[in-house]
């Protein structure tokens, strides 16, 4: 599809063919290896990321509870009166501490104001407590807004966030692994399981790993690791959380595969985690009006889930918050259908010491983009960021202290990455960094072992870039790459692995996509008309996912199309025609007069996407003619439909034939029409 501002004239040239719903995509070897097909030597392994999220990815987050409802207005909260509701909210949560729903009727609740004696965060004291608002669209539109008024300075460090769960400790009687157990198994033997006191959750822990242990957990050897990194001195450190399935003698069975090759270097300890804590349908306003200063203003955070499992944050909106969502020291939590907007600050979402965490359908619409993208740090492993995007979302961040095995699945961003952190805390990612069908609005080459534009070290010891689309740049170095510049199949690795494991895709996946679309239309109705959600259209009347490219583009002299002139022939002195290109193709760098065919990716959305695409080249496309060329592959001959959109006139050539010609004056708004074609 081509959308343009008024007075653009567009020509799409020489598809070999176009599929009706999606392109014929390559199936990468790394996926074939995962499903057991033969592949070339050296193809990396994938872990099974499908265990990430609530109930190991198998079930939907519950929405119907036979629990008591505790209305904050019954405990003294009065919305919209400009007075502090902090203590009333604390009192309501305390009343629900044995299990219940803390309900916020519509309106604005003011918290952490100058009249409060206690400026600290509001703590959730136990399991099975849900904070439920009346809608993330906020108080102005009949929903619930909770607005913070505390000091923005960093004198309280990371402690001042609005909501945080209870801080819990580990058991006091650890035991050691007995024997050797490879990564991917779901059981292991210990020296004394009875000392763990029949735990529901456990922690697997080791530090100071060198030699053979180092080699098991890092694809970069001790000798090749830069000496300035703390790992060089301190060794590899591992922390994993798991849910116990059963214990038989001294053998512990867990519900998710271990992500570490275990041996006698590892300790096992019991770990208390609260469960069933939920945040739903809330608009949290951090009230941060100042320009953000990195690591100076960190005290207007949204929600922190600490020491929890099977808990969630859904359908929440975070405005003007320093960090919207933080998962820390937890297992199989989910954050789904959330959005960040307002004044940009620190993180949209971050994992810290998390095992199998899941953040999906999160978008950044802040004014300048949060300082980091979605982030993973500090010994986290097996976690997933799924269908992440928004107009301001920065690239993924691996933030030091050896996170491992992170999947960034269908992640759309304005740059490749936004990592930072001191040398002492590097590497940014220890192993198993996977980016699957990511789209990046940058023409810079992504080099994982050099300095980035912000002067920070981007360090990933082993990366898999699969289906990686950018606006340009060379093939990334120091990474395993398949499908560079195009999408691959399966479209979502997380969804494909869920289907592979469970034999059917759980219903909550499609339900979550539909829910996010409705959520976004409620919270951001103006943006919903122009910006994409992360749910691709599957309506055959509306067309399938847009073909973003990379295409080859050339801007030629001339103000608009007509039925009698071939602008290519005119610009080349007759040596090249539209039909010639449609029949024989074109290569990057080929010339039409003084113009050069240039590879660029076009956005799938927006009313001015050609101008946005060509701005980096200095092209002035107003009242001009632009040609686009792409070669696609159809696995078989077929009758199908082609979908086309443009501002003003358009021609479409397919396999040397002119199949569409519309010489009109009109504006752009997605597809303008469709017509039957025959693919060869």
C-alpha positions in Angstrom: 0.0 0.0 0.0 1.1 3.6 -0.7 -0.3 6.4 1.4 0.8 10.0 0.6 0.1 13.5 1.5 -2.0 15.4 -1.2 -0.2 16.1 -4.5 2.1 13.0 -4.4 1.8 10.9 -7.5 2.6 7.3 -7.1 3.5 4.4 -9.4 4.0 0.8 -8.2 6.0 -1.0 -10.8 6.6 -4.6 -11.6 5.5 -7.0 -8.9 6.3 -10.4 -10.0 3.2 -11.2 -8.0 1.4 -10.4 -4.8 -0.3 -12.8 -2.4 -3.8 -11.9 -1.1 -3.1 -12.2 2.6 0.6 -12.4 3.2 3.9 -12.7 1.3 5.4 -16.1 0.6 8.0 -16.0 3.4 11.1 -18.0 4.0 11.2 -20.5 6.8 14.5 -20.0 8.6 16.7 -22.9 9.5 16.7 -22.0 13.1 13.0 -22.8 13.2 13.4 -25.9 11.2 16.0 -27.1 13.7 13.6 -26.4 16.6 10.9 -28.6 15.0 13.4 -31.4 14.2 14.1 -30.9 10.5 17.6 -31.3 9.1 19.6 -28.0 8.9 23.1 -26.9 8.1 25.8 -27.4 10.7 26.2 -24.3 12.9 22.5 -23.4 13.0 21.9 -22.1 16.6 19.4 -23.7 19.0 16.3 -22.0 20.2 14.9 -22.5 23.7 11.1 -22.9 24.0 9.9 -19.4 24.9 6.3 -20.5 24.9 6.4 -21.1 28.7 6.6 -17.3 29.3 3.6 -15.6 30.9 0.7 -16.3 33.2 0.2 -20.1 33.9 3.2 -20.9 31.6 1.4 -19.3 28.6 -1.3 -21.9 28.6 -4.3 -20.0 30.0 -6.0 -16.7 29.8 -5.7 -14.2 32.6 -8.9 -14.8 34.7 -11.5 -12.1 34.6 -14.3 -13.5 36.8 -13.7 -14.0 40.6 -16.0 -15.1 43.4 -14.2 -12.6 45.6 -15.4 -9.8 47.8 -15.3 -6.3 46.2 -13.8 -3.5 48.3 -14.8 0.0 47.0 -12.3 2.7 47.8 -15.1 5.2 48.3 -16.4 3.1 51.2 -13.0 3.6 52.9 -12.9 7.4 52.5 -11.7 8.0 49.0 -13.5 10.9 47.2 -12.7 11.3 43.5 -12.3 14.7 41.9 -12.1 16.7 45.1 -8.4 17.6 44.8 -7.7 16.1 48.3 -5.4 13.2 49.1 -6.8 9.7 48.7 -3.6 7.9 49.6 -4.6 6.7 53.1 -8.1 5.6 51.9 -6.6 3.5 49.2 -4.1 2.0 51.7 -7.0 1.2 54.0 -9.0 -0.5 51.2 -6.0 -2.7 50.2 -5.5 -3.6 53.8 -9.2 -4.7 54.1 -8.7 -6.9 51.0 -5.4 -8.4 52.1 -6.9 -11.9 52.6 -8.2 -11.8 49.0 -10.4 -9.5 47.1 -11.0 -6.8 44.5 -10.1 -3.2 45.3 -12.4 -1.2 43.1 -12.0 2.4 41.9 -15.2 4.0 40.6 -14.8 6.6 37.8 -13.0 9.8 38.6 -9.5 11.1 39.6 -7.8 10.0 42.8 -4.9 12.1 44.1 -2.1 10.3 45.9 1.2 11.1 47.6 0.3 14.7 48.0 1.9 17.3 50.3 -0.6 16.6 53.0 0.3 12.9 53.3 2.5 11.9 56.2 3.7 8.9 54.3 5.2 9.5 50.8 6.3 5.9 50.2 4.8 3.6 47.7 1.5 1.9 48.2 2.3 -1.8 49.0 0.2 -4.8 48.0 0.6 -7.0 51.1 -0.2 -10.6 49.8 -1.7 -12.9 47.2 -5.1 -12.7 45.5 -5.5 -9.0 45.5 -6.7 -7.2 42.3 -6.8 -3.4 41.9 -9.5 -2.8 39.3 -10.4 0.6 37.8 -13.3 1.7 35.7 -11.3 2.3 32.5 -7.8 3.3 31.4 -9.3 6.1 29.3 -9.1 8.1 32.5 -11.3 10.3 34.6 -12.1 12.8 31.9 -13.8 10.1 29.8 -15.5 8.1 32.5 -12.6 5.9 33.6 -10.2 5.9 36.6 -7.2 8.1 37.0 -4.8 7.8 39.9 -2.5 10.9 39.9 0.8 11.2 41.8 2.0 14.5 43.4 5.2 13.4 45.2 8.7 15.1 44.8 10.2 14.2 41.4 13.8 14.3 42.6 15.9 11.1 43.1 16.5 11.6 46.9 14.3 8.5 47.5 16.0 6.5 44.8 14.0 3.8 43.1 11.6 3.4 46.0 8.9 5.9 45.1 6.6 4.1 42.6 2.9 4.2 43.0 2.2 0.5 43.6 4.6 -2.2 44.6 4.1 -5.7 45.8 5.5 -7.2 49.0 9.2 -7.8 49.5 9.9 -11.4 50.3 12.9 -13.4 51.2 14.3 -16.8 50.3 14.5 -19.9 52.4 17.3 -20.4 54.9 18.2 -24.1 54.1 19.5 -24.4 50.6 20.7 -27.7 49.1 23.0 -28.5 46.2 22.4 -30.2 42.9 23.5 -33.8 42.8 24.6 -34.9 39.4 24.4 -33.2 36.0 21.2 -32.1 34.2 21.2 -30.4 30.8 19.3 -27.3 29.9 15.7 -28.0 28.8 14.9 -30.8 31.3 12.1 -30.5 33.9 13.7 -32.3 36.8 16.9 -32.6 38.8 18.3 -34.3 41.9 19.4 -32.5 45.0 21.3 -33.6 48.1 18.5 -32.9 50.5 15.0 -32.0 49.3 13.4 -32.3 52.7 15.3 -29.3 53.9 13.5 -27.1 51.4 10.3 -27.7 53.4 8.0 -28.7 50.5 8.2 -25.4 48.6 5.8 -24.2 45.9 8.5 -22.1 44.2 12.3 -22.5 44.2 15.3 -20.5 43.1 18.2 -22.0 41.3 21.4 -20.0 42.1 25.1 -20.0 41.3 27.8 -17.3 41.0 31.5 -17.2 40.3 31.3 -19.7 37.4 34.5 -20.1 35.4 36.1 -22.8 33.3 33.7 -25.5 32.0 30.8 -23.8 33.9 31.5 -20.5 32.0 31.5 -22.3 28.7 28.1 -23.9 29.4 26.5 -20.5 29.8 28.3 -18.1 27.4 29.1 -18.4 23.7 32.0 -16.0 24.3 35.0 -17.6 26.1 36.7 -16.1 29.1 39.7 -15.1 27.0 37.6 -13.3 24.4 35.4 -11.4 27.0 36.6 -7.8 27.4 38.6 -7.4 30.6 36.7 -4.2 31.6 33.5 -6.2 32.2 32.6 -7.3 35.7 32.0 -10.9 34.4 35.7 -11.2 33.6 36.5 -10.8 37.3 33.3 -12.2 39.0 32.4 -15.0 36.6 29.0 -16.0 35.3 26.1 -15.7 37.7 22.8 -17.5 37.3 19.4 -17.0 39.0 16.3 -18.9 38.0 12.8 -19.1 39.5 10.7 -22.2 39.0 7.3 -23.6 40.1 7.5 -27.0 41.7 5.3 -29.7 40.1 6.2 -32.4 42.6 9.0 -33.8 44.7 9.8 -37.5 44.8 12.6 -38.3 47.3 15.4 -36.0 46.4 14.2 -35.4 42.8 12.4 -32.1 42.1 10.1 -31.8 39.1 9.4 -28.3 37.9 6.7 -27.0 35.5 9.0 -25.2 33.1 12.2 -26.3 31.5 15.4 -25.3 33.3 17.4 -22.8 31.3 20.8 -23.8 32.7 23.0 -26.8 32.6 23.0 -27.8 36.3 25.7 -29.4 38.2 27.1 -29.4 41.8 28.0 -25.7 41.5 24.3 -24.8 41.8 22.3 -24.3 45.0 18.5 -24.8 45.2 16.5 -22.7 47.7 12.8 -22.3 48.5 11.4 -19.0 47.4 8.1 -17.4 48.5 6.2 -15.7 45.7 2.8 -14.1 46.0 0.3 -15.1 43.3 -2.9 -13.8 41.8 -2.1 -10.1 42.0 -3.7 -8.0 39.3 -3.9 -4.4 38.1 -6.7 -3.8 35.6 -8.3 -0.9 33.7 -6.3 1.9 35.4 -4.9 5.2 34.2 -1.9 6.0 36.2 -0.7 9.6 35.8 2.8 10.2 37.2 2.2 13.9 36.8 5.8 14.4 35.5 5.8 17.7 33.6 9.5 18.4 33.6 11.9 17.2 30.8 13.4 13.9 32.0 17.0 13.7 33.3 18.3 10.2 33.1 18.9 8.6 36.5 18.1 11.8 38.3 14.3 11.7 38.2 13.1 8.2 39.0 10.4 8.7 41.6 7.2 8.7 39.6 7.0 5.0 38.7 3.8 3.2 37.9 3.6 -0.5 39.0 6.3 -2.8 40.2 5.6 -6.5 40.6 8.2 -7.9 43.1 8.4 -11.5 44.3 5.3 -12.6 42.5 4.2 -15.4 40.2 1.1 -15.7 37.9 0.2 -12.1 38.4 -0.7 -9.5 35.8 -1.1 -5.9 34.6 -3.7 -5.6 31.9 -5.5 -2.7 30.0 -3.6 0.0 31.9 -2.4 3.4 30.6 0.7 5.1 32.1 1.0 8.8 31.5 4.0 10.9 32.5 5.6 8.1 34.6 9.3 7.6 35.0 9.0 3.8 34.7 5.7 2.4 33.7 6.0 -1.4 34.4 8.7 -3.2 36.3 8.8 -7.0 36.9 11.4 -7.9 39.6 12.3 -11.3 41.1 9.3 -13.1 39.7 8.1 -16.0 37.6 5.5 -16.3 34.8 3.9 -12.9 35.2 2.2 -11.1 32.3 1.6 -7.5 31.2 -0.8 -7.4 28.2 -2.6 -4.5 26.5 -0.9 -1.5 28.0 0.1 1.8 26.7 2.6 4.5 27.7 2.0 8.2 26.8 2.5 11.8 27.9 5.9 13.1 28.9 8.7 10.6 28.1 11.0 9.4 30.9 12.9 6.2 31.7 11.4 2.7 30.9 8.1 1.6 29.3 8.7 -1.9 30.8 11.7 -3.7 32.4 12.5 -7.2 33.6 14.9 -7.5 36.6 15.8 -11.0 37.9 12.7 -12.5 36.1 12.2 -16.0 34.8 9.7 -16.6 31.9 8.2 -13.1 32.2 5.9 -11.9 29.4 5.1 -8.4 28.1 2.8 -8.2 25.1 0.9 -5.6 23.2 2.7 -2.7 24.8 3.1 0.6 22.9 4.9 3.8 23.5 3.2 7.0 22.4 5.2 9.4 24.6 6.2 12.8 23.2 9.9 11.9 22.7 10.1 8.2 23.4 11.2 6.7 26.7 14.9 6.8 27.3 15.1 3.0 26.9 13.0 0.5 24.9 11.5 -2.6 26.5 14.3 -3.8 28.7 15.7 -7.0 30.2 18.4 -7.0 32.9 20.0 -8.7 35.9 20.0 -12.4 35.4 16.6 -12.6 33.8 16.0 -15.5 31.5 13.4 -17.1 29.2 11.3 -13.9 29.0 9.4 -12.5 26.0 8.4 -9.1 24.6 5.6 -9.8 22.1 4.1 -7.4 19.6 5.6 -4.2 20.9 5.4 -0.9 19.1 4.0 2.6 19.0 5.2 5.8 17.3 7.9 6.4 19.9 9.1 2.9 21.0 12.8 2.7 21.1 14.7 -0.5 20.3 15.1 -3.3 22.8 17.5 -2.8 25.7 19.7 -5.5 27.2 20.7 -3.7 30.4 23.6 -5.5 31.9 24.2 -8.2 34.6 23.9 -11.1 32.2 20.3 -11.6 31.2 19.9 -14.7 29.0 17.5 -16.1 26.5 15.2 -13.2 25.7 12.8 -13.1 22.8 11.8 -9.8 21.1 9.0 -11.0 18.9 7.3 -8.6 16.4 8.9 -5.6 17.9 8.5 -2.3 16.0 10.9 0.5 17.0 12.4 3.8 15.9 16.0 2.6 16.3 17.9 -0.7 16.7 18.4 -0.6 20.4 18.6 1.7 23.4 21.0 0.0 25.8 23.1 1.6 28.4 24.8 0.8 31.7 28.3 0.9 33.2 31.2 -1.2 32.0 31.2 -3.1 35.3 27.7 -4.4 34.7 28.3 -5.7 31.1 27.7 -7.8 29.1 24.2 -6.5 28.2 23.1 -10.1 27.3 24.9 -13.3 28.0 23.3 -15.7 25.5 20.2 -16.5 23.5 19.2 -13.0 22.4 16.5 -13.5 19.7 14.8 -10.8 17.6 12.1 -12.3 15.4 10.3 -10.3 12.7 11.4 -7.0 14.1 10.9 -3.8 12.1 13.3 -0.9 12.7 13.0 2.7 11.4 16.7 3.2 11.0 19.2 3.0 8.1 22.2 2.4 10.5 23.9 -0.9 10.4 23.2 -2.8 13.7 26.6 -3.9 15.1 26.3 -5.7 18.4 29.9 -5.2 19.4 30.6 -1.5 18.7 29.8 1.8 20.2 26.3 3.0 19.6 25.3 6.6 18.8 24.8 7.5 22.5 28.3 6.4 23.3 27.3 3.2 25.1 28.5 -0.3 24.6 26.0 -2.6 22.8 27.2 -6.0 23.9 25.4 -9.2 23.1 27.5 -12.3 23.2 25.3 -14.3 20.9 22.4 -12.9 18.9 19.9 -14.3 16.4 18.3 -11.7 14.1 15.6 -13.5 12.2 13.3 -11.6 9.8 15.0 -8.2 10.6 13.7 -5.3 8.5 15.3 -1.8 8.5 15.4 1.2 6.3 18.9 0.3 5.1 22.3 -0.5 6.5 24.5 -3.5 5.9 24.0 -7.0 7.1 24.5 -7.0 10.9 27.8 -8.3 12.1 28.5 -10.6 15.1 25.1 -12.2 14.8 23.3 -15.2 13.3 21.1 -13.7 10.6 18.3 -15.2 8.5 15.7 -13.2 6.5 17.5 -9.9 6.7 15.2 -7.3 5.1 12.1 -9.4 5.0 9.7 -11.2 7.3 10.0 -14.9 7.9 7.5 -17.7 8.7 6.3 -18.4 11.3 5.2 -14.8 11.8 5.4 -15.0 15.6 7.9 -17.4 17.2 6.1 -17.2 20.6 2.8 -18.2 19.0 4.4 -20.9 16.8 6.1 -22.5 19.8 2.8 -22.4 21.8 1.1 -24.1 19.0 3.9 -26.6 18.7 3.8 -27.5 22.4 0.1 -27.5 23.0 -1.0 -28.7 19.5 -3.3 -25.8 19.3 -2.9 -22.1 19.7 -4.6 -21.0 23.0 -7.7 -18.9 22.5 -6.2 -16.1 24.7 -3.8 -15.1 22.0 -6.4 -14.0 19.5 -8.6 -12.7 22.3 -5.7 -10.5 23.5 -5.2 -9.0 20.0 -8.8 -8.2 19.7 -8.9 -6.8 23.3 -5.9 -4.5 22.6 -7.6 -3.1 19.5 -10.7 -2.2 21.5 -8.6 -0.9 24.4 -6.6 1.4 22.2 -9.6 2.8 20.4 -11.0 3.7 23.9 -7.9 5.3 25.3 -6.6 6.9 22.1 -9.4 7.3 19.7 -7.7 10.0 17.5 -4.5 7.9 17.2 -6.5 4.7 16.6 -7.7 6.2 13.3 -4.2 6.8 12.0 -1.8 4.5 13.9 -1.5 0.7 13.8 -2.1 -1.6 16.6 0.0 -4.7 16.8 -2.9 -6.8 15.4 -2.5 -7.3 11.6 -5.7 -7.3 9.6 -7.0 -10.6 8.4 -10.1 -9.3 6.7 -9.9 -10.4 3.1 -12.0 -7.4 2.0 -9.6 -5.0 3.7 -6.5 -6.7 2.4 -3.7 -8.4 4.3 -0.5 -7.1 5.9 1.1 -4.3 3.9 4.2 -5.0 1.8 6.8 -2.8 3.5 9.7 -3.9 1.5 12.5 -3.2 1.1 11.4 -1.8 -2.3 13.6 -0.1 -4.9 12.5 3.5 -5.4 13.4 6.2 -7.8 12.1 9.8 -8.0 11.9 11.2 -11.6 11.2 14.6 -13.1 7.5 15.3 -13.7 4.6 16.6 -11.6 1.9 14.0 -12.2 0.9 11.0 -14.2 -1.2 11.0 -17.3 -2.4 8.4 -19.8 0.0 9.3 -22.6 3.4 9.9 -21.0 5.9 7.4 -19.7 8.0 9.4 -17.2 10.7 6.6 -17.1 11.1 6.8 -20.9 11.2 10.6 -20.7 13.8 10.7 -17.9 16.1 8.1 -19.6 15.9 9.5 -23.1 13.9 6.5 -24.2 16.4 3.8 -23.1 14.2 2.5 -20.3 10.4 2.2 -20.2 7.8 1.2 -17.6 7.2 -2.0 -19.4 11.0 -2.7 -19.7 11.4 -2.5 -15.9 8.2 -4.5 -15.3 9.5 -7.2 -17.5 13.3 -7.3 -16.7 13.5 -5.8 -13.3 16.0 -3.4 -11.8 18.9 -3.5 -9.3 20.0 -1.1 -6.6 22.2 1.7 -8.0 20.7 1.4 -11.5 20.1 4.9 -13.0 17.2 6.6 -14.8 18.9 9.7 -16.1 20.4 11.3 -13.0 18.1 9.4 -10.7 19.3 6.3 -8.9 17.1 3.3 -7.8 17.5 3.2 -4.0 16.3 0.4 -1.5 14.0 1.7 1.2 11.3 0.2 3.5 7.9 2.0 3.5 5.7 2.2 6.6 2.6 0.1 6.5 0.6 3.0 8.0 0.2 6.8 8.1 -1.1 9.4 5.7 2.3 10.6 4.6 4.5 7.5 4.5 6.4 8.2 1.2 7.6 11.6 2.5 8.5 9.9 5.8 10.4 7.2 3.9 12.4 9.5 1.6 13.2 12.3 4.0 16.6 10.7 4.8 17.5 11.0 1.1 16.5 14.7 0.9 13.9 14.0 -1.8 11.2 16.6 -2.3 8.3 14.5 -3.5 5.5 17.0 -3.5 3.9 17.1 -7.0 6.4 14.5 -8.3 6.3 11.0 -9.7 7.9 8.2 -7.7 8.3 4.6 -8.9 8.6 1.5 -6.6 9.7 -1.9 -7.7 9.6 -5.2 -5.8 10.1 -8.9 -6.6 8.0 -11.4 -4.6 7.6 -15.1 -4.8 4.5 -17.2 -5.2 4.8 -20.9 -4.6 2.2 -21.7 -7.2 0.0 -20.3 -10.0 -3.2 -18.8 -8.6 -6.0 -16.4 -9.0 -6.0 -13.8 -6.3 -6.6 -10.1 -5.5 -4.2 -7.2 -5.4 -4.8 -4.2 -3.0 -3.6 -0.7 -3.8 -3.7 2.7 -2.2 -2.4 6.0 -3.2 -2.8 9.8 -3.1 -3.8 10.9 -6.6 -2.9 8.8 -9.6 -1.4 5.3 -9.6 -0.3 2.7 -12.2 0.4 -1.0 -11.3 2.4 -3.3 -13.5 2.6 -7.0 -12.8 4.8 -9.4 -14.8 5.2 -7.0 -17.8 1.5 -6.1 -18.0 -0.3 -2.9 -16.9 -3.0 -4.3 -14.6 -4.2 -1.0 -13.0 -4.3 2.6 -14.1 -6.1 5.3 -12.2 -5.5 8.9 -13.3 -7.4 10.8 -10.6 -7.1 13.4 -7.9 -7.8 12.1 -4.4 -6.4 11.9 -0.9 -4.8 8.9 0.8 -6.6 6.7 3.4 -5.3 3.1 3.3 -6.3 0.9 0.3 -8.2 2.7 -2.4 -9.3 -0.5 -4.2 -8.6 -4.1 -5.2 -8.8 -6.0 -8.4 -8.2 -9.6 -9.6 -4.8 -10.7 -10.8 -3.2 -14.0 -11.9 0.0 -15.0 -10.3 2.4 -17.1 -12.3 
